[in-house]
Amino acid sequence: MKHLILPLVMAMMGAPVLASECPTPPDHSESLNMLIAQVQNAPDEHSARLIFNDMWSYWADAPDEIAQGILDQGMQKRAAWDLLGAREDFDTLVAYCPHYAEGFNQRAFVNFLRQDYVAALPDLERAIDLSPRHIGALSGRAMALIGLGRDAEAQDALAEVLELNPWLPERGLLKAPPSMQNPGEEL
């Protein structure tokens, strides 16, 4: 059914899509909080990765079939490195569902892949505003800040996201505080 609806919506893209047409995104906060607790207590990186993958199923659960179709299509284009096509789909998604965090996160990811960190950062901030414990968006913000050379802010952002998931691959980018870099050395 969604494959029939999506072409209709895409054909209508010449006409403005009203934000009121998109229902409220599903609230998965309780399930996500349980998964965050699990990943924080994961015994190893492999276990943590499996738990983190489960989180994506909640973040990628769009508010309705139309939004899900647009999201899925954009993600397929991104996977095929059709970054401009993916960005157009995510533009459509955020216009249709301005309260759905994953639309902003996915558009930011496309811009990140294009190395357009300036464009990625506001979308990441919006995704985090909508979903404050969205580990993907929080990690993306840290990576965009690194790309922009804003190292102090990036380190703070990395520390914040690693509190939620200490097993993220980006943990290797976190620098030890200056007082910890030379243990035993007095200031």
C-alpha positions in Angstrom: 0.0 0.0 0.0 2.7 2.5 0.9 4.3 1.9 -2.5 1.1 3.3 -4.1 0.9 6.2 -1.8 4.5 7.4 -2.2 4.3 8.1 -5.9 1.1 10.1 -5.3 2.8 12.2 -2.6 5.9 12.6 -4.8 3.7 13.8 -7.7 2.1 16.3 -5.4 5.5 17.7 -4.3 5.0 20.6 -6.8 2.2 21.7 -4.4 3.0 22.5 -0.8 2.5 19.7 1.7 0.9 20.9 4.9 2.7 19.9 8.1 -0.7 19.3 9.7 -1.1 16.3 7.4 1.6 14.4 9.2 0.5 12.7 12.5 2.5 13.0 15.7 5.5 10.7 15.6 5.2 7.6 17.7 6.6 7.9 21.3 9.2 5.1 21.7 11.0 6.9 24.6 10.2 4.1 27.1 11.6 1.4 24.9 14.6 3.5 23.9 15.4 4.3 27.5 15.4 0.5 28.2 17.7 -0.1 25.3 20.0 2.8 26.4 20.2 1.2 29.9 21.1 -2.1 28.3 23.8 -0.7 26.0 25.3 1.1 29.0 25.6 -2.2 30.7 26.6 -4.3 27.7 29.5 -6.7 28.4 31.3 -6.1 25.1 31.2 -4.1 21.9 29.5 -6.8 19.9 26.6 -7.0 22.3 26.4 -3.2 22.4 26.2 -3.0 18.6 23.3 -5.4 18.5 21.4 -3.3 21.1 22.3 -0.1 19.2 20.9 -1.6 16.0 17.6 -2.3 17.8 17.4 1.4 18.6 17.4 2.3 14.9 14.2 0.4 14.4 12.5 2.9 16.8 14.1 6.0 15.4 13.2 4.9 11.8 9.6 4.3 12.7 7.9 7.1 10.8 4.6 8.7 11.8 2.6 7.3 8.9 2.9 5.2 5.7 3.6 8.3 3.6 6.5 9.4 5.8 7.8 5.9 6.1 7.8 5.6 2.3 9.7 8.9 1.9 12.2 7.9 4.6 12.8 4.4 3.1 13.2 5.8 -0.4 15.7 8.5 0.9 17.7 5.9 2.8 17.8 3.6 -0.3 19.1 6.5 -2.4 21.6 7.4 0.3 22.8 3.7 0.4 23.2 3.9 -3.4 25.2 7.2 -3.0 22.5 9.2 -4.8 23.1 11.9 -2.2 21.3 14.7 -4.0 18.2 12.5 -4.5 18.3 11.4 -0.9 18.6 15.0 0.3 15.6 15.9 -1.8 13.6 13.1 -0.2 14.6 14.2 3.3 13.7 17.8 2.4 10.3 16.4 1.5 10.1 14.4 4.7 11.0 17.3 7.0 8.6 19.6 5.2 5.8 17.0 5.6 6.8 15.9 9.2 8.6 18.8 10.9 8.2 17.1 14.3 9.9 13.8 13.3 13.5 13.7 14.4 14.7 11.1 12.0 13.9 13.2 9.0 16.3 15.8 10.2 18.9 13.3 11.3 18.9 11.6 7.9 19.1 14.8 6.0 22.1 15.8 8.3 23.7 12.4 7.5 23.5 13.0 3.8 25.0 16.5 4.2 27.7 15.0 6.5 28.5 12.5 3.7 28.8 15.4 1.3 31.2 17.0 3.8 28.8 19.9 4.2 29.1 20.1 8.0 27.6 23.6 8.1 24.4 22.3 6.6 24.4 19.1 8.8 24.7 20.8 12.1 21.4 22.7 12.3 19.5 19.5 11.3 21.3 17.6 14.0 20.5 20.2 16.6 16.8 20.0 15.5 16.8 16.2 15.7 18.3 16.5 19.2 15.7 19.1 20.2 13.0 16.7 19.1 14.6 13.6 20.5 17.2 14.5 23.2 18.6 11.0 23.6 18.9 10.2 19.9 22.3 8.7 20.0 22.7 8.8 16.2 22.0 12.5 16.1 24.2 13.2 19.1 27.1 11.3 17.6 26.5 13.0 14.3 26.7 16.4 16.0 30.1 15.5 17.5 31.4 14.3 14.1 30.1 17.5 12.3 31.8 19.6 15.0 35.0 17.7 14.4 34.6 18.3 10.6 34.1 22.0 11.3 37.3 22.1 13.4 35.4 23.0 16.6 37.4 20.6 18.7 36.4 21.7 22.2 32.7 21.6 21.4 33.2 18.2 19.6 34.9 16.8 22.7 32.0 17.9 24.9 29.5 16.4 22.4 31.4 13.1 22.3 31.5 12.9 26.1 27.8 13.5 26.2 26.9 10.8 23.7 29.3 8.3 25.2 27.5 8.7 28.5 24.5 7.2 26.7 26.4 4.6 24.7 30.0 4.0 25.9 30.6 1.5 23.1 30.3 3.8 20.1 33.1 3.5 17.6 33.6 7.2 17.9 34.9 6.7 21.5 38.4 6.5 20.1 38.1 10.2 19.1 37.6 11.3 22.7 40.7 12.9 24.0 41.7 12.5 27.7 41.4 15.7 29.7 44.8 17.5 29.9 45.2 16.4 33.5 44.9 12.8 32.5 47.2 12.9 29.5 50.4 12.8 31.6 49.5 10.8 34.7 51.9 11.4 37.6 53.0 14.7 36.3 52.3 17.5 38.6 50.8 20.8 37.4 
